[in-house]
Amino acid sequence: MTTEGTDTNSTHADPATIRRILRETGDTWAVVGLSGNRSRAAYGVAEVLRRFGKRVVPVHPKAESVHGEQGYASLADIPFPVDVVDVFVNSELAGAVADEAVAVGAKAVWFQLGVVDPDAFARTRAAGLDMIMDRCPAIEIPRLDGAV
């Protein structure tokens, strides 16, 4: 069941998991919903991830290149391993993306602010992946040396 506005401040956004994903999980991030549209949040977050040393792979139906990185229409189209799948689609579509992340062997899934699907969270965790929901890595990165 997809639920907007669910309280995700505890188990769905565990500070230790946030730290592990940002520091240890790996440097290749597939950003689902990332296009060349500079006014979209995904574009700005991708810039922050790149400044933090991450390789950002755009995943969007248009498969356009962004920030100099080749885009792909789906996670399954990416011809190399992906460490983290960062999800910028609405909550109703996010569960299918999480399932695809499991299928392609990602290590972690990150649902952006406002993207909430507790069932997808449970499935993804049951498959052995780390997962964060309803948080933004661009907000969490500066906290790494502070409260997180």
C-alpha positions in Angstrom: 0.0 0.0 0.0 1.3 3.4 -0.9 0.9 6.0 1.8 1.7 9.7 1.4 2.7 11.5 4.6 3.7 8.4 6.5 6.0 9.1 9.5 9.3 7.8 8.2 11.6 9.5 10.7 12.7 6.3 12.4 13.1 3.0 10.7 12.7 4.3 7.1 15.5 6.9 7.6 17.9 5.4 10.1 20.9 7.6 10.5 23.3 4.7 10.4 21.8 3.5 7.2 22.0 7.0 5.7 25.7 7.2 6.7 26.4 3.7 5.3 24.8 4.4 1.9 26.5 7.8 1.5 30.0 6.7 2.7 30.4 3.0 2.1 27.8 1.5 -0.3 29.5 2.6 -3.5 30.0 5.4 -5.9 27.7 4.6 -8.8 24.2 6.1 -8.3 21.4 5.6 -10.8 19.1 8.5 -10.5 15.6 7.5 -11.7 13.7 10.5 -13.1 16.9 12.5 -13.9 16.6 14.5 -17.1 18.4 17.5 -18.6 15.7 19.8 -17.1 17.7 22.1 -14.8 14.6 23.3 -13.0 13.8 19.8 -11.6 15.0 18.7 -8.1 16.7 15.6 -9.6 19.1 17.8 -11.6 20.3 19.7 -8.6 20.6 16.6 -6.4 22.6 14.9 -9.1 25.0 17.9 -9.1 25.5 17.5 -5.3 26.1 13.8 -5.6 28.7 14.4 -8.3 30.5 17.0 -6.1 30.5 14.4 -3.4 32.4 12.0 -5.7 29.5 9.9 -7.0 29.1 8.7 -10.5 25.5 9.8 -11.4 23.7 7.7 -14.1 20.5 9.2 -15.5 17.5 6.9 -15.8 14.6 8.4 -17.7 12.4 7.3 -20.5 14.1 9.8 -22.9 17.5 8.2 -22.0 19.2 11.6 -22.4 22.7 12.3 -21.2 23.0 14.6 -18.1 26.1 16.0 -16.6 28.1 14.2 -19.3 26.9 10.8 -18.3 25.0 8.6 -20.8 21.3 8.1 -19.9 19.3 4.9 -19.9 15.6 4.3 -20.3 15.5 1.8 -17.4 17.7 0.3 -14.7 17.9 -2.9 -16.7 19.4 -1.1 -19.7 22.5 0.0 -17.7 25.4 -2.2 -18.8 27.4 -2.0 -15.6 26.7 -2.5 -11.9 24.8 0.2 -9.9 25.4 0.6 -6.2 22.5 2.9 -5.2 19.2 3.7 -7.0 17.9 7.2 -6.1 14.2 7.5 -6.9 12.6 10.7 -8.1 9.3 9.3 -9.3 5.9 9.6 -7.5 5.1 7.1 -4.8 2.7 5.1 -7.0 5.6 4.2 -9.4 8.3 3.9 -6.8 7.6 0.4 -5.7 8.2 -1.0 -9.2 11.5 0.9 -9.4 12.6 -0.6 -6.0 11.7 -4.0 -7.3 13.8 -3.3 -10.5 16.7 -2.2 -8.3 16.6 -5.5 -6.5 16.5 -7.3 -9.8 19.6 -5.6 -11.2 21.6 -6.2 -8.1 21.8 -2.8 -6.6 23.0 -2.5 -3.0 20.7 0.2 -1.8 17.6 2.2 -2.7 16.9 5.8 -1.8 13.4 7.2 -2.1 13.5 11.0 -2.3 11.5 13.5 -0.2 7.8 12.8 -0.6 8.3 9.4 -2.1 6.8 6.9 0.3 5.8 3.3 -0.1 6.1 1.2 3.1 5.4 -2.1 1.2 8.3 -1.4 -1.2 10.5 -0.5 1.7 9.7 -3.9 3.3 10.3 -5.9 0.1 13.6 -4.1 -0.6 14.9 -4.7 2.9 13.7 -8.3 2.8 15.8 -8.7 -0.3 18.8 -7.6 1.7 19.2 -4.1 0.4 19.7 -1.0 2.5 16.9 1.5 2.0 16.1 5.1 2.9 12.6 6.6 2.3 11.4 10.2 2.2 14.8 11.8 2.6 17.2 13.6 0.2 20.9 12.8 0.0 21.7 16.4 -0.9 20.4 17.4 2.5 22.0 14.5 4.3 25.5 14.8 2.9 26.3 18.0 4.8 25.2 16.3 8.0 27.7 13.5 7.7 30.2 15.2 9.9 27.6 16.5 12.2 24.5 14.8 13.7 24.1 11.9 11.3 
